[in-house]
Amino acid sequence: MPFPSFMDSSGLERPVEELREMFRAAGVDLQQPFWVTCGSGVTACHVTLAAHLCGHSGVCLYDGSWSEWFFRAAPEHIISEGKGKQP
């Protein structure tokens, strides 16, 4: 779920009922624990906040996210290094 979808046109968090519907439409069960990630752990905070506003306190945020995973991964686990990476 892209983080901008949690905000309205003025940049504020959407109303709780809209957030609940967004989670439901995405197939997220707010009665179950779940984990959120992003590129660096910053934008995933919007998902965590939205779930918290909906009354879900069991969201885990992997704050290192994909950036940390990439730098810690063994070379054989790296699928792509991106266009800007030099060998």
Backbone atoms as SQL, in Angstrom:
CREATE TABLE atoms (id INTEGER PRIMARY KEY, chain TEXT, resi INTEGER, resn TEXT, atom TEXT, x REAL, y REAL, z REAL);
INSERT INTO atoms VALUES
  (1, 'A', 1, 'MET', 'N', 0.847, -1.167, 0.000),
  (2, 'A', 1, 'MET', 'CA', 0.000, 0.000, 0.000),
  (3, 'A', 1, 'MET', 'C', 0.897, 1.236, 0.000),
  (4, 'A', 2, 'PRO', 'N', 0.864, 2.036, -1.041),
  (5, 'A', 2, 'PRO', 'CA', 1.725, 3.212, -1.105),
  (6, 'A', 2, 'PRO', 'C', 1.357, 4.247, -0.046),
  (7, 'A', 3, 'PHE', 'N', 2.365, 4.784, 0.605),
  (8, 'A', 3, 'PHE', 'CA', 2.106, 5.692, 1.724),
  (9, 'A', 3, 'PHE', 'C', 1.289, 6.927, 1.352),
  (10, 'A', 4, 'PRO', 'N', 1.415, 7.516, 0.149),
  (11, 'A', 4, 'PRO', 'CA', 0.603, 8.709, -0.131),
  (12, 'A', 4, 'PRO', 'C', -0.906, 8.430, -0.100),
  (13, 'A', 5, 'SER', 'N', -1.289, 7.176, -0.292),
  (14, 'A', 5, 'SER', 'CA', -2.721, 6.863, -0.294),
  (15, 'A', 5, 'SER', 'C', -3.357, 7.066, 1.077),
  (16, 'A', 6, 'PHE', 'N', -2.556, 7.129, 2.126),
  (17, 'A', 6, 'PHE', 'CA', -3.079, 7.322, 3.473),
  (18, 'A', 6, 'PHE', 'C', -3.361, 8.795, 3.788),
  (19, 'A', 7, 'MET', 'N', -2.951, 9.678, 2.873),
  (20, 'A', 7, 'MET', 'CA', -3.130, 11.113, 3.106),
  (21, 'A', 7, 'MET', 'C', -4.166, 11.686, 2.149),
  (22, 'A', 8, 'ASP', 'N', -4.871, 12.713, 2.611),
  (23, 'A', 8, 'ASP', 'CA', -5.824, 13.393, 1.736),
  (24, 'A', 8, 'ASP', 'C', -5.081, 14.442, 0.903),
  (25, 'A', 9, 'SER', 'N', -5.818, 15.199, 0.099),
  (26, 'A', 9, 'SER', 'CA', -5.184, 16.163, -0.810),
  (27, 'A', 9, 'SER', 'C', -4.453, 17.294, -0.088),
  (28, 'A', 10, 'SER', 'N', -4.780, 17.516, 1.188),
  (29, 'A', 10, 'SER', 'CA', -4.079, 18.561, 1.942),
  (30, 'A', 10, 'SER', 'C', -2.867, 18.016, 2.696),
  (31, 'A', 11, 'GLY', 'N', -2.607, 16.708, 2.564),
  (32, 'A', 11, 'GLY', 'CA', -1.451, 16.106, 3.222),
  (33, 'A', 11, 'GLY', 'C', -1.729, 15.591, 4.615),
  (34, 'A', 12, 'LEU', 'N', -2.993, 15.620, 5.033),
  (35, 'A', 12, 'LEU', 'CA', -3.365, 15.107, 6.355),
  (36, 'A', 12, 'LEU', 'C', -3.788, 13.646, 6.252),
  (37, 'A', 13, 'GLU', 'N', -3.686, 12.942, 7.365),
  (38, 'A', 13, 'GLU', 'CA', -4.109, 11.545, 7.406),
  (39, 'A', 13, 'GLU', 'C', -5.610, 11.468, 7.113),
  (40, 'A', 14, 'ARG', 'N', -5.998, 10.472, 6.328),
  (41, 'A', 14, 'ARG', 'CA', -7.417, 10.292, 5.990),
  (42, 'A', 14, 'ARG', 'C', -8.218, 9.922, 7.238),
  (43, 'A', 15, 'PRO', 'N', -9.539, 10.107, 7.207),
  (44, 'A', 15, 'PRO', 'CA', -10.377, 9.700, 8.341),
  (45, 'A', 15, 'PRO', 'C', -10.269, 8.194, 8.598),
  (46, 'A', 16, 'VAL', 'N', -10.444, 7.811, 9.842),
  (47, 'A', 16, 'VAL', 'CA', -10.276, 6.413, 10.256),
  (48, 'A', 16, 'VAL', 'C', -11.146, 5.466, 9.439),
  (49, 'A', 17, 'GLU', 'N', -12.380, 5.823, 9.161),
  (50, 'A', 17, 'GLU', 'CA', -13.253, 4.928, 8.386),
  (51, 'A', 17, 'GLU', 'C', -12.691, 4.683, 6.989),
  (52, 'A', 18, 'GLU', 'N', -12.122, 5.697, 6.369),
  (53, 'A', 18, 'GLU', 'CA', -11.487, 5.525, 5.057),
  (54, 'A', 18, 'GLU', 'C', -10.269, 4.619, 5.175),
  (55, 'A', 19, 'LEU', 'N', -9.487, 4.813, 6.225),
  (56, 'A', 19, 'LEU', 'CA', -8.297, 3.980, 6.427),
  (57, 'A', 19, 'LEU', 'C', -8.698, 2.515, 6.597),
  (58, 'A', 20, 'ARG', 'N', -9.728, 2.268, 7.400),
  (59, 'A', 20, 'ARG', 'CA', -10.197, 0.886, 7.600),
  (60, 'A', 20, 'ARG', 'C', -10.613, 0.259, 6.274),
  (61, 'A', 21, 'GLU', 'N', -11.327, 1.020, 5.467),
  (62, 'A', 21, 'GLU', 'CA', -11.768, 0.511, 4.169),
  (63, 'A', 21, 'GLU', 'C', -10.576, 0.234, 3.260),
  (64, 'A', 22, 'MET', 'N', -9.567, 1.071, 3.312),
  (65, 'A', 22, 'MET', 'CA', -8.366, 0.847, 2.501),
  (66, 'A', 22, 'MET', 'C', -7.685, -0.460, 2.899),
  (67, 'A', 23, 'PHE', 'N', -7.542, -0.684, 4.201),
  (68, 'A', 23, 'PHE', 'CA', -6.936, -1.937, 4.660),
  (69, 'A', 23, 'PHE', 'C', -7.787, -3.129, 4.226),
  (70, 'A', 24, 'ARG', 'N', -9.120, -3.015, 4.396),
  (71, 'A', 24, 'ARG', 'CA', -10.011, -4.106, 4.021),
  (72, 'A', 24, 'ARG', 'C', -9.882, -4.413, 2.531),
  (73, 'A', 25, 'ALA', 'N', -9.900, -3.370, 1.695),
  (74, 'A', 25, 'ALA', 'CA', -9.797, -3.544, 0.245),
  (75, 'A', 25, 'ALA', 'C', -8.469, -4.179, -0.168),
  (76, 'A', 26, 'ALA', 'N', -7.429, -3.927, 0.611),
  (77, 'A', 26, 'ALA', 'CA', -6.105, -4.500, 0.321),
  (78, 'A', 26, 'ALA', 'C', -5.950, -5.908, 0.895),
  (79, 'A', 27, 'GLY', 'N', -6.975, -6.386, 1.605),
  (80, 'A', 27, 'GLY', 'CA', -6.915, -7.730, 2.174),
  (81, 'A', 27, 'GLY', 'C', -6.156, -7.815, 3.481),
  (82, 'A', 28, 'VAL', 'N', -5.971, -6.687, 4.144),
  (83, 'A', 28, 'VAL', 'CA', -5.247, -6.664, 5.416),
  (84, 'A', 28, 'VAL', 'C', -6.241, -6.864, 6.557),
  (85, 'A', 29, 'ASP', 'N', -6.005, -7.884, 7.368),
  (86, 'A', 29, 'ASP', 'CA', -6.844, -8.168, 8.527),
  (87, 'A', 29, 'ASP', 'C', -6.268, -7.425, 9.725),
  (88, 'A', 30, 'LEU', 'N', -6.950, -6.391, 10.156),
  (89, 'A', 30, 'LEU', 'CA', -6.455, -5.580, 11.270),
  (90, 'A', 30, 'LEU', 'C', -6.563, -6.293, 12.613),
  (91, 'A', 31, 'GLN', 'N', -7.082, -7.513, 12.611),
  (92, 'A', 31, 'GLN', 'CA', -7.129, -8.306, 13.839),
  (93, 'A', 31, 'GLN', 'C', -5.883, -9.185, 13.977),
  (94, 'A', 32, 'GLN', 'N', -5.055, -9.192, 12.949),
  (95, 'A', 32, 'GLN', 'CA', -3.846, -10.021, 12.933),
  (96, 'A', 32, 'GLN', 'C', -2.603, -9.136, 12.939),
  (97, 'A', 33, 'PRO', 'N', -1.508, -9.631, 13.528),
  (98, 'A', 33, 'PRO', 'CA', -0.252, -8.866, 13.452),
  (99, 'A', 33, 'PRO', 'C', 0.250, -8.817, 12.008),
  (100, 'A', 34, 'PHE', 'N', 0.924, -7.753, 11.650),
  (101, 'A', 34, 'PHE', 'CA', 1.565, -7.697, 10.341),
  (102, 'A', 34, 'PHE', 'C', 2.774, -6.778, 10.397),
  (103, 'A', 35, 'TRP', 'N', 3.614, -6.878, 9.369),
  (104, 'A', 35, 'TRP', 'CA', 4.870, -6.144, 9.297),
  (105, 'A', 35, 'TRP', 'C', 4.825, -5.208, 8.114),
  (106, 'A', 36, 'VAL', 'N', 5.464, -4.064, 8.252),
  (107, 'A', 36, 'VAL', 'CA', 5.546, -3.114, 7.150),
  (108, 'A', 36, 'VAL', 'C', 7.014, -2.786, 6.874),
  (109, 'A', 37, 'THR', 'N', 7.301, -2.563, 5.602),
  (110, 'A', 37, 'THR', 'CA', 8.653, -2.195, 5.177),
  (111, 'A', 37, 'THR', 'C', 8.540, -1.144, 4.078),
  (112, 'A', 38, 'CYS', 'N', 9.655, -0.566, 3.745),
  (113, 'A', 38, 'CYS', 'CA', 9.746, 0.333, 2.589),
  (114, 'A', 38, 'CYS', 'C', 11.221, 0.374, 2.212),
  (115, 'A', 39, 'GLY', 'N', 11.643, 1.404, 1.538),
  (116, 'A', 39, 'GLY', 'CA', 13.037, 1.480, 1.134),
  (117, 'A', 39, 'GLY', 'C', 13.997, 1.742, 2.276),
  (118, 'A', 40, 'SER', 'N', 13.590, 2.602, 3.220),
  (119, 'A', 40, 'SER', 'CA', 14.500, 2.958, 4.310),
  (120, 'A', 40, 'SER', 'C', 13.853, 2.958, 5.689),
  (121, 'A', 41, 'GLY', 'N', 12.560, 2.663, 5.778),
  (122, 'A', 41, 'GLY', 'CA', 11.875, 2.625, 7.067),
  (123, 'A', 41, 'GLY', 'C', 11.119, 3.893, 7.401),
  (124, 'A', 42, 'VAL', 'N', 11.192, 4.899, 6.538),
  (125, 'A', 42, 'VAL', 'CA', 10.545, 6.175, 6.829),
  (126, 'A', 42, 'VAL', 'C', 9.090, 6.185, 6.349),
  (127, 'A', 43, 'THR', 'N', 8.862, 5.907, 5.073),
  (128, 'A', 43, 'THR', 'CA', 7.499, 6.004, 4.547),
  (129, 'A', 43, 'THR', 'C', 6.583, 4.909, 5.081),
  (130, 'A', 44, 'ALA', 'N', 7.140, 3.795, 5.514),
  (131, 'A', 44, 'ALA', 'CA', 6.315, 2.736, 6.106),
  (132, 'A', 44, 'ALA', 'C', 5.676, 3.195, 7.412),
  (133, 'A', 45, 'CYS', 'N', 6.193, 4.263, 7.989),
  (134, 'A', 45, 'CYS', 'CA', 5.593, 4.814, 9.214),
  (135, 'A', 45, 'CYS', 'C', 4.158, 5.263, 8.974),
  (136, 'A', 46, 'HIS', 'N', 3.827, 5.687, 7.750),
  (137, 'A', 46, 'HIS', 'CA', 2.451, 6.082, 7.444),
  (138, 'A', 46, 'HIS', 'C', 1.507, 4.894, 7.580),
  (139, 'A', 47, 'VAL', 'N', 1.937, 3.726, 7.138),
  (140, 'A', 47, 'VAL', 'CA', 1.113, 2.521, 7.263),
  (141, 'A', 47, 'VAL', 'C', 0.945, 2.172, 8.738),
  (142, 'A', 48, 'THR', 'N', 2.030, 2.260, 9.486),
  (143, 'A', 48, 'THR', 'CA', 1.986, 1.973, 10.924),
  (144, 'A', 48, 'THR', 'C', 1.046, 2.934, 11.637),
  (145, 'A', 49, 'LEU', 'N', 1.145, 4.222, 11.328),
  (146, 'A', 49, 'LEU', 'CA', 0.265, 5.213, 11.936),
  (147, 'A', 49, 'LEU', 'C', -1.195, 4.946, 11.575),
  (148, 'A', 50, 'ALA', 'N', -1.462, 4.664, 10.312),
  (149, 'A', 50, 'ALA', 'CA', -2.838, 4.408, 9.877),
  (150, 'A', 50, 'ALA', 'C', -3.427, 3.214, 10.623),
  (151, 'A', 51, 'ALA', 'N', -2.658, 2.144, 10.751),
  (152, 'A', 51, 'ALA', 'CA', -3.141, 0.965, 11.480),
  (153, 'A', 51, 'ALA', 'C', -3.385, 1.305, 12.945),
  (154, 'A', 52, 'HIS', 'N', -2.488, 2.076, 13.531),
  (155, 'A', 52, 'HIS', 'CA', -2.647, 2.486, 14.931),
  (156, 'A', 52, 'HIS', 'C', -3.927, 3.313, 15.112),
  (157, 'A', 53, 'LEU', 'N', -4.182, 4.233, 14.193),
  (158, 'A', 53, 'LEU', 'CA', -5.394, 5.048, 14.265),
  (159, 'A', 53, 'LEU', 'C', -6.653, 4.191, 14.154),
  (160, 'A', 54, 'CYS', 'N', -6.530, 3.056, 13.458),
  (161, 'A', 54, 'CYS', 'CA', -7.658, 2.126, 13.313),
  (162, 'A', 54, 'CYS', 'C', -7.780, 1.192, 14.511),
  (163, 'A', 55, 'GLY', 'N', -6.926, 1.377, 15.512),
  (164, 'A', 55, 'GLY', 'CA', -6.997, 0.566, 16.724),
  (165, 'A', 55, 'GLY', 'C', -6.119, -0.662, 16.719),
  (166, 'A', 56, 'HIS', 'N', -5.248, -0.797, 15.725),
  (167, 'A', 56, 'HIS', 'CA', -4.360, -1.959, 15.631),
  (168, 'A', 56, 'HIS', 'C', -3.011, -1.602, 16.247),
  (169, 'A', 57, 'SER', 'N', -2.678, -2.273, 17.325),
  (170, 'A', 57, 'SER', 'CA', -1.410, -1.957, 17.994),
  (171, 'A', 57, 'SER', 'C', -0.326, -2.986, 17.703),
  (172, 'A', 58, 'GLY', 'N', -0.612, -3.969, 16.863),
  (173, 'A', 58, 'GLY', 'CA', 0.348, -5.046, 16.623),
  (174, 'A', 58, 'GLY', 'C', 1.121, -4.944, 15.329),
  (175, 'A', 59, 'VAL', 'N', 1.349, -3.739, 14.833),
  (176, 'A', 59, 'VAL', 'CA', 2.104, -3.579, 13.591),
  (177, 'A', 59, 'VAL', 'C', 3.585, -3.499, 13.912),
  (178, 'A', 60, 'CYS', 'N', 4.371, -4.255, 13.187),
  (179, 'A', 60, 'CYS', 'CA', 5.829, -4.223, 13.363),
  (180, 'A', 60, 'CYS', 'C', 6.437, -3.498, 12.169),
  (181, 'A', 61, 'LEU', 'N', 7.267, -2.531, 12.439),
  (182, 'A', 61, 'LEU', 'CA', 7.946, -1.771, 11.394),
  (183, 'A', 61, 'LEU', 'C', 9.405, -2.198, 11.352),
  (184, 'A', 62, 'TYR', 'N', 9.823, -2.724, 10.208),
  (185, 'A', 62, 'TYR', 'CA', 11.235, -3.055, 10.018),
  (186, 'A', 62, 'TYR', 'C', 11.912, -1.761, 9.583),
  (187, 'A', 63, 'ASP', 'N', 12.477, -1.037, 10.550),
  (188, 'A', 63, 'ASP', 'CA', 12.996, 0.301, 10.265),
  (189, 'A', 63, 'ASP', 'C', 14.218, 0.312, 9.360),
  (190, 'A', 64, 'GLY', 'N', 14.940, -0.769, 9.276),
  (191, 'A', 64, 'GLY', 'CA', 16.062, -0.825, 8.341),
  (192, 'A', 64, 'GLY', 'C', 15.588, -1.029, 6.917),
  (193, 'A', 65, 'SER', 'N', 14.466, -1.678, 6.795),
  (194, 'A', 65, 'SER', 'CA', 13.793, -1.972, 5.543),
  (195, 'A', 65, 'SER', 'C', 14.736, -2.526, 4.479),
  (196, 'A', 66, 'TRP', 'N', 14.389, -2.290, 3.214),
  (197, 'A', 66, 'TRP', 'CA', 15.136, -2.920, 2.125),
  (198, 'A', 66, 'TRP', 'C', 16.571, -2.413, 2.023),
  (199, 'A', 67, 'SER', 'N', 16.821, -1.189, 2.429),
  (200, 'A', 67, 'SER', 'CA', 18.199, -0.679, 2.382),
  (201, 'A', 67, 'SER', 'C', 19.110, -1.492, 3.287),
  (202, 'A', 68, 'GLU', 'N', 18.671, -1.714, 4.507),
  (203, 'A', 68, 'GLU', 'CA', 19.476, -2.505, 5.439),
  (204, 'A', 68, 'GLU', 'C', 19.614, -3.938, 4.954),
  (205, 'A', 69, 'TRP', 'N', 18.524, -4.503, 4.489),
  (206, 'A', 69, 'TRP', 'CA', 18.560, -5.885, 4.015),
  (207, 'A', 69, 'TRP', 'C', 19.601, -6.031, 2.911),
  (208, 'A', 70, 'PHE', 'N', 19.612, -5.087, 1.964),
  (209, 'A', 70, 'PHE', 'CA', 20.556, -5.154, 0.855),
  (210, 'A', 70, 'PHE', 'C', 21.997, -5.126, 1.350),
  (211, 'A', 71, 'PHE', 'N', 22.306, -4.228, 2.271),
  (212, 'A', 71, 'PHE', 'CA', 23.684, -4.094, 2.732),
  (213, 'A', 71, 'PHE', 'C', 24.127, -5.246, 3.619),
  (214, 'A', 72, 'ARG', 'N', 23.178, -5.947, 4.245),
  (215, 'A', 72, 'ARG', 'CA', 23.526, -7.092, 5.088),
  (216, 'A', 72, 'ARG', 'C', 23.455, -8.424, 4.350),
  (217, 'A', 73, 'ALA', 'N', 22.828, -8.431, 3.185),
  (218, 'A', 73, 'ALA', 'CA', 22.597, -9.682, 2.463),
  (219, 'A', 73, 'ALA', 'C', 23.904, -10.290, 1.965),
  (220, 'A', 74, 'ALA', 'N', 23.934, -11.603, 1.998),
  (221, 'A', 74, 'ALA', 'CA', 25.057, -12.323, 1.396),
  (222, 'A', 74, 'ALA', 'C', 24.985, -12.117, -0.116),
  (223, 'A', 75, 'PRO', 'N', 26.127, -12.049, -0.796),
  (224, 'A', 75, 'PRO', 'CA', 26.126, -11.782, -2.243),
  (225, 'A', 75, 'PRO', 'C', 25.206, -12.712, -3.037),
  (226, 'A', 76, 'GLU', 'N', 25.105, -13.961, -2.630),
  (227, 'A', 76, 'GLU', 'CA', 24.258, -14.903, -3.380),
  (228, 'A', 76, 'GLU', 'C', 22.763, -14.633, -3.204),
  (229, 'A', 77, 'HIS', 'N', 22.402, -13.779, -2.242),
  (230, 'A', 77, 'HIS', 'CA', 20.991, -13.448, -2.032),
  (231, 'A', 77, 'HIS', 'C', 20.574, -12.146, -2.711),
  (232, 'A', 78, 'ILE', 'N', 21.523, -11.429, -3.283),
  (233, 'A', 78, 'ILE', 'CA', 21.207, -10.166, -3.953),
  (234, 'A', 78, 'ILE', 'C', 20.758, -10.469, -5.373),
  (235, 'A', 79, 'ILE', 'N', 19.527, -10.076, -5.680),
  (236, 'A', 79, 'ILE', 'CA', 18.964, -10.345, -6.998),
  (237, 'A', 79, 'ILE', 'C', 19.348, -9.241, -7.973),
  (238, 'A', 80, 'SER', 'N', 19.245, -7.990, -7.542),
  (239, 'A', 80, 'SER', 'CA', 19.558, -6.857, -8.399),
  (240, 'A', 80, 'SER', 'C', 20.197, -5.765, -7.554),
  (241, 'A', 81, 'GLU', 'N', 21.199, -5.138, -8.093),
  (242, 'A', 81, 'GLU', 'CA', 21.866, -4.063, -7.372),
  (243, 'A', 81, 'GLU', 'C', 21.422, -2.694, -7.853),
  (244, 'A', 82, 'GLY', 'N', 20.470, -2.619, -8.733),
  (245, 'A', 82, 'GLY', 'CA', 19.985, -1.332, -9.215),
  (246, 'A', 82, 'GLY', 'C', 20.864, -0.765, -10.317),
  (247, 'A', 83, 'LYS', 'N', 20.338, 0.199, -11.034),
  (248, 'A', 83, 'LYS', 'CA', 21.040, 0.776, -12.179),
  (249, 'A', 83, 'LYS', 'C', 22.247, 1.604, -11.781),
  (250, 'A', 84, 'GLY', 'N', 22.222, 2.236, -10.620),
  (251, 'A', 84, 'GLY', 'CA', 23.309, 3.118, -10.222),
  (252, 'A', 84, 'GLY', 'C', 24.489, 2.416, -9.585),
  (253, 'A', 85, 'LYS', 'N', 24.378, 1.146, -9.298),
  (254, 'A', 85, 'LYS', 'CA', 25.435, 0.397, -8.616),
  (255, 'A', 85, 'LYS', 'C', 26.545, 0.025, -9.598),
  (256, 'A', 86, 'GLN', 'N', 27.780, 0.209, -9.207),
  (257, 'A', 86, 'GLN', 'CA', 28.928, -0.172, -10.030),
  (258, 'A', 86, 'GLN', 'C', 29.547, -1.440, -9.455),
  (259, 'A', 87, 'PRO', 'N', 30.014, -2.365, -10.314),
  (260, 'A', 87, 'PRO', 'CA', 30.626, -3.620, -9.800),
  (261, 'A', 87, 'PRO', 'C', 31.902, -3.380, -9.030);
